[in-house]
Amino acid sequence: MKEQAAAEEAFRNHVMVAAGVAVVGLALAAGLPQTPENRWPAVWGVGLAALTGAVSLPLKRRAVRKSLRAAMKAVGMVFALRVVAVAAGLYAMVSRGLEAWGFVVGFFGVYFVLQWVEISYVSAAARIAAGGDE
C-alpha cells in the first residue's frame, strides 16, 4: 500500500512539472517572437510537444506498472508519435508559408525538458516498484 501511494505521488509530481514546462513554453512562444509569422509556429510547436507529453506520461505510467520492458516499448511508441507530430507540424507550417524555424525551436525546446521529466518518472517508478525509496 505504501508503494502504491509513493507511485501515485511520484506520478502527480511529474505531471505537475510537465504541466509547468508546457505553460512556461507557451508563455515564451507567445511572448518572445517579434512577428506573428514566427510566433504562431512556435506556439504550435510548443503545443504539439506538450500534447505528446500529455500522452506520454500516462502511457509510461501504465507500462511501468507491467514491467521495465513494457516501459521501453512505451518510450518507442511515444518517440514514433513525436516523429509524426514533428513531420505533420513542419508540413503544416511550410504549406501555410510560415517559418519552420519557430516550430522547431518551440517543439524541441519543450520536448527536451519533457523527455528529462519522463525519464525521471520512469526511473522513480522503477525504484519504487523495486522497493527502494523515491
ChimeraX commands (.cxc) that place a marker at each C-alpha (Angstrom):
marker #1 position 0.00,0.00,0.00 radius 0.5
marker #1 position 2.88,2.35,0.81 radius 0.5
marker #1 position 4.46,1.61,-2.59 radius 0.5
marker #1 position 1.24,2.49,-4.38 radius 0.5
marker #1 position 0.94,5.82,-2.54 radius 0.5
marker #1 position 4.55,6.66,-3.36 radius 0.5
marker #1 position 3.99,5.75,-7.00 radius 0.5
marker #1 position 0.89,7.95,-7.18 radius 0.5
marker #1 position 2.75,10.86,-5.59 radius 0.5
marker #1 position 5.67,10.45,-8.00 radius 0.5
marker #1 position 3.28,10.46,-10.95 radius 0.5
marker #1 position 1.43,13.56,-9.70 radius 0.5
marker #1 position 4.70,15.40,-9.12 radius 0.5
marker #1 position 5.98,14.61,-12.60 radius 0.5
marker #1 position 2.66,15.60,-14.20 radius 0.5
marker #1 position 2.80,18.94,-12.39 radius 0.5
marker #1 position 6.36,19.54,-13.58 radius 0.5
marker #1 position 5.38,18.62,-17.16 radius 0.5
marker #1 position 2.40,20.98,-16.99 radius 0.5
marker #1 position 4.67,23.74,-15.71 radius 0.5
marker #1 position 7.07,23.14,-18.58 radius 0.5
marker #1 position 4.19,23.40,-21.06 radius 0.5
marker #1 position 2.88,26.64,-19.52 radius 0.5
marker #1 position 6.33,28.26,-19.47 radius 0.5
marker #1 position 6.93,27.08,-23.05 radius 0.5
marker #1 position 3.64,28.55,-24.24 radius 0.5
marker #1 position 4.34,31.84,-22.47 radius 0.5
marker #1 position 7.78,32.08,-24.08 radius 0.5
marker #1 position 6.46,31.10,-27.51 radius 0.5
marker #1 position 3.68,33.68,-27.29 radius 0.5
marker #1 position 5.92,36.44,-25.97 radius 0.5
marker #1 position 9.37,36.16,-27.50 radius 0.5
marker #1 position 8.90,36.08,-31.28 radius 0.5
marker #1 position 8.56,39.58,-32.72 radius 0.5
marker #1 position 6.22,38.76,-35.60 radius 0.5
marker #1 position 3.11,36.58,-35.93 radius 0.5
marker #1 position 4.87,34.67,-38.72 radius 0.5
marker #1 position 7.33,33.44,-36.10 radius 0.5
marker #1 position 5.04,33.43,-33.08 radius 0.5
marker #1 position 2.36,31.03,-34.36 radius 0.5
marker #1 position 4.76,28.31,-35.48 radius 0.5
marker #1 position 6.48,28.49,-32.07 radius 0.5
marker #1 position 3.14,28.24,-30.25 radius 0.5
marker #1 position 2.14,25.27,-32.40 radius 0.5
marker #1 position 5.49,23.60,-31.77 radius 0.5
marker #1 position 5.16,24.00,-28.02 radius 0.5
marker #1 position 1.54,22.86,-28.16 radius 0.5
marker #1 position 2.35,19.68,-30.08 radius 0.5
marker #1 position 5.26,18.88,-27.75 radius 0.5
marker #1 position 3.00,19.42,-24.73 radius 0.5
marker #1 position 0.28,17.26,-26.28 radius 0.5
marker #1 position 2.67,14.38,-26.90 radius 0.5
marker #1 position 3.93,14.82,-23.33 radius 0.5
marker #1 position 0.36,14.60,-22.05 radius 0.5
marker #1 position 0.04,11.26,-23.84 radius 0.5
marker #1 position 3.47,10.07,-22.81 radius 0.5
marker #1 position 3.35,10.18,-19.02 radius 0.5
marker #1 position 0.09,8.20,-18.59 radius 0.5
marker #1 position 1.27,5.68,-21.20 radius 0.5
marker #1 position 4.59,5.23,-19.40 radius 0.5
marker #1 position 2.80,5.03,-16.06 radius 0.5
marker #1 position 0.71,2.14,-17.29 radius 0.5
marker #1 position 3.73,0.45,-18.86 radius 0.5
marker #1 position 5.92,0.79,-15.76 radius 0.5
marker #1 position 3.25,-0.99,-13.74 radius 0.5
marker #1 position 3.70,-4.01,-16.03 radius 0.5
marker #1 position 7.46,-4.18,-16.49 radius 0.5
marker #1 position 10.54,-2.24,-17.46 radius 0.5
marker #1 position 10.38,-3.90,-20.87 radius 0.5
marker #1 position 6.85,-2.54,-21.36 radius 0.5
marker #1 position 8.13,0.90,-20.35 radius 0.5
marker #1 position 10.82,0.71,-23.03 radius 0.5
marker #1 position 8.17,-0.19,-25.61 radius 0.5
marker #1 position 6.17,2.83,-24.46 radius 0.5
marker #1 position 9.26,5.01,-24.98 radius 0.5
marker #1 position 9.47,3.75,-28.56 radius 0.5
marker #1 position 5.77,4.34,-29.20 radius 0.5
marker #1 position 5.94,7.88,-27.86 radius 0.5
marker #1 position 9.04,8.58,-29.92 radius 0.5
marker #1 position 7.19,7.45,-33.04 radius 0.5
marker #1 position 4.26,9.67,-32.08 radius 0.5
marker #1 position 6.61,12.61,-31.73 radius 0.5
marker #1 position 8.22,11.93,-35.11 radius 0.5
marker #1 position 4.76,12.03,-36.70 radius 0.5
marker #1 position 3.90,15.22,-34.77 radius 0.5
marker #1 position 7.09,16.95,-35.94 radius 0.5
marker #1 position 6.56,15.88,-39.55 radius 0.5
marker #1 position 2.91,16.98,-39.53 radius 0.5
marker #1 position 3.75,20.26,-37.81 radius 0.5
marker #1 position 6.55,21.08,-40.20 radius 0.5
marker #1 position 4.34,20.26,-43.18 radius 0.5
marker #1 position 1.55,22.44,-41.78 radius 0.5
marker #1 position 3.89,25.40,-41.23 radius 0.5
marker #1 position 5.63,25.20,-44.59 radius 0.5
marker #1 position 2.39,24.64,-46.53 radius 0.5
marker #1 position 0.98,27.83,-44.96 radius 0.5
marker #1 position 4.08,29.83,-45.81 radius 0.5
marker #1 position 5.19,30.16,-42.20 radius 0.5
marker #1 position 8.72,29.79,-40.92 radius 0.5
marker #1 position 9.60,26.27,-39.83 radius 0.5
marker #1 position 12.35,27.55,-37.52 radius 0.5
marker #1 position 9.88,28.82,-34.89 radius 0.5
marker #1 position 8.09,25.47,-34.88 radius 0.5
marker #1 position 11.34,23.55,-34.48 radius 0.5
marker #1 position 12.58,25.74,-31.62 radius 0.5
marker #1 position 9.19,25.63,-29.87 radius 0.5
marker #1 position 8.78,21.88,-30.23 radius 0.5
marker #1 position 12.27,20.79,-29.30 radius 0.5
marker #1 position 12.69,23.38,-26.56 radius 0.5
marker #1 position 9.78,21.79,-24.72 radius 0.5
marker #1 position 10.47,18.23,-25.91 radius 0.5
marker #1 position 13.96,18.06,-24.39 radius 0.5
marker #1 position 12.73,19.20,-20.99 radius 0.5
marker #1 position 9.72,16.86,-21.13 radius 0.5
marker #1 position 11.99,13.99,-22.10 radius 0.5
marker #1 position 14.02,14.60,-18.94 radius 0.5
marker #1 position 10.80,14.67,-16.87 radius 0.5
marker #1 position 9.62,11.40,-18.43 radius 0.5
marker #1 position 12.94,9.65,-17.85 radius 0.5
marker #1 position 12.92,10.91,-14.28 radius 0.5
marker #1 position 9.41,9.50,-13.79 radius 0.5
marker #1 position 10.28,6.06,-15.21 radius 0.5
marker #1 position 13.38,5.95,-13.03 radius 0.5
marker #1 position 11.45,6.94,-9.89 radius 0.5
marker #1 position 8.64,4.47,-10.64 radius 0.5
marker #1 position 11.15,1.66,-11.21 radius 0.5
marker #1 position 12.90,2.42,-7.89 radius 0.5
marker #1 position 9.56,2.46,-6.05 radius 0.5
marker #1 position 8.47,-0.81,-7.65 radius 0.5
marker #1 position 11.79,-2.39,-6.65 radius 0.5
marker #1 position 11.15,-1.40,-3.05 radius 0.5
marker #1 position 13.67,1.44,-2.93 radius 0.5
marker #1 position 12.92,4.91,-1.74 radius 0.5
marker #1 position 11.56,7.57,-4.04 radius 0.5
marker link #1:1,2 radius 0.2
marker link #1:2,3 radius 0.2
marker link #1:3,4 radius 0.2
marker link #1:4,5 radius 0.2
marker link #1:5,6 radius 0.2
marker link #1:6,7 radius 0.2
marker link #1:7,8 radius 0.2
marker link #1:8,9 radius 0.2
marker link #1:9,10 radius 0.2
marker link #1:10,11 radius 0.2
marker link #1:11,12 radius 0.2
marker link #1:12,13 radius 0.2
marker link #1:13,14 radius 0.2
marker link #1:14,15 radius 0.2
marker link #1:15,16 radius 0.2
marker link #1:16,17 radius 0.2
marker link #1:17,18 radius 0.2
marker link #1:18,19 radius 0.2
marker link #1:19,20 radius 0.2
marker link #1:20,21 radius 0.2
marker link #1:21,22 radius 0.2
marker link #1:22,23 radius 0.2
marker link #1:23,24 radius 0.2
marker link #1:24,25 radius 0.2
marker link #1:25,26 radius 0.2
marker link #1:26,27 radius 0.2
marker link #1:27,28 radius 0.2
marker link #1:28,29 radius 0.2
marker link #1:29,30 radius 0.2
marker link #1:30,31 radius 0.2
marker link #1:31,32 radius 0.2
marker link #1:32,33 radius 0.2
marker link #1:33,34 radius 0.2
marker link #1:34,35 radius 0.2
marker link #1:35,36 radius 0.2
marker link #1:36,37 radius 0.2
marker link #1:37,38 radius 0.2
marker link #1:38,39 radius 0.2
marker link #1:39,40 radius 0.2
marker link #1:40,41 radius 0.2
marker link #1:41,42 radius 0.2
marker link #1:42,43 radius 0.2
marker link #1:43,44 radius 0.2
marker link #1:44,45 radius 0.2
marker link #1:45,46 radius 0.2
marker link #1:46,47 radius 0.2
marker link #1:47,48 radius 0.2
marker link #1:48,49 radius 0.2
marker link #1:49,50 radius 0.2
marker link #1:50,51 radius 0.2
marker link #1:51,52 radius 0.2
marker link #1:52,53 radius 0.2
marker link #1:53,54 radius 0.2
marker link #1:54,55 radius 0.2
marker link #1:55,56 radius 0.2
marker link #1:56,57 radius 0.2
marker link #1:57,58 radius 0.2
marker link #1:58,59 radius 0.2
marker link #1:59,60 radius 0.2
marker link #1:60,61 radius 0.2
marker link #1:61,62 radius 0.2
marker link #1:62,63 radius 0.2
marker link #1:63,64 radius 0.2
marker link #1:64,65 radius 0.2
marker link #1:65,66 radius 0.2
marker link #1:66,67 radius 0.2
marker link #1:67,68 radius 0.2
marker link #1:68,69 radius 0.2
marker link #1:69,70 radius 0.2
marker link #1:70,71 radius 0.2
marker link #1:71,72 radius 0.2
marker link #1:72,73 radius 0.2
marker link #1:73,74 radius 0.2
marker link #1:74,75 radius 0.2
marker link #1:75,76 radius 0.2
marker link #1:76,77 radius 0.2
marker link #1:77,78 radius 0.2
marker link #1:78,79 radius 0.2
marker link #1:79,80 radius 0.2
marker link #1:80,81 radius 0.2
marker link #1:81,82 radius 0.2
marker link #1:82,83 radius 0.2
marker link #1:83,84 radius 0.2
marker link #1:84,85 radius 0.2
marker link #1:85,86 radius 0.2
marker link #1:86,87 radius 0.2
marker link #1:87,88 radius 0.2
marker link #1:88,89 radius 0.2
marker link #1:89,90 radius 0.2
marker link #1:90,91 radius 0.2
marker link #1:91,92 radius 0.2
marker link #1:92,93 radius 0.2
marker link #1:93,94 radius 0.2
marker link #1:94,95 radius 0.2
marker link #1:95,96 radius 0.2
marker link #1:96,97 radius 0.2
marker link #1:97,98 radius 0.2
marker link #1:98,99 radius 0.2
marker link #1:99,100 radius 0.2
marker link #1:100,101 radius 0.2
marker link #1:101,102 radius 0.2
marker link #1:102,103 radius 0.2
marker link #1:103,104 radius 0.2
marker link #1:104,105 radius 0.2
marker link #1:105,106 radius 0.2
marker link #1:106,107 radius 0.2
marker link #1:107,108 radius 0.2
marker link #1:108,109 radius 0.2
marker link #1:109,110 radius 0.2
marker link #1:110,111 radius 0.2
marker link #1:111,112 radius 0.2
marker link #1:112,113 radius 0.2
marker link #1:113,114 radius 0.2
marker link #1:114,115 radius 0.2
marker link #1:115,116 radius 0.2
marker link #1:116,117 radius 0.2
marker link #1:117,118 radius 0.2
marker link #1:118,119 radius 0.2
marker link #1:119,120 radius 0.2
marker link #1:120,121 radius 0.2
marker link #1:121,122 radius 0.2
marker link #1:122,123 radius 0.2
marker link #1:123,124 radius 0.2
marker link #1:124,125 radius 0.2
marker link #1:125,126 radius 0.2
marker link #1:126,127 radius 0.2
marker link #1:127,128 radius 0.2
marker link #1:128,129 radius 0.2
marker link #1:129,130 radius 0.2
marker link #1:130,131 radius 0.2
marker link #1:131,132 radius 0.2
marker link #1:132,133 radius 0.2
marker link #1:133,134 radius 0.2
view
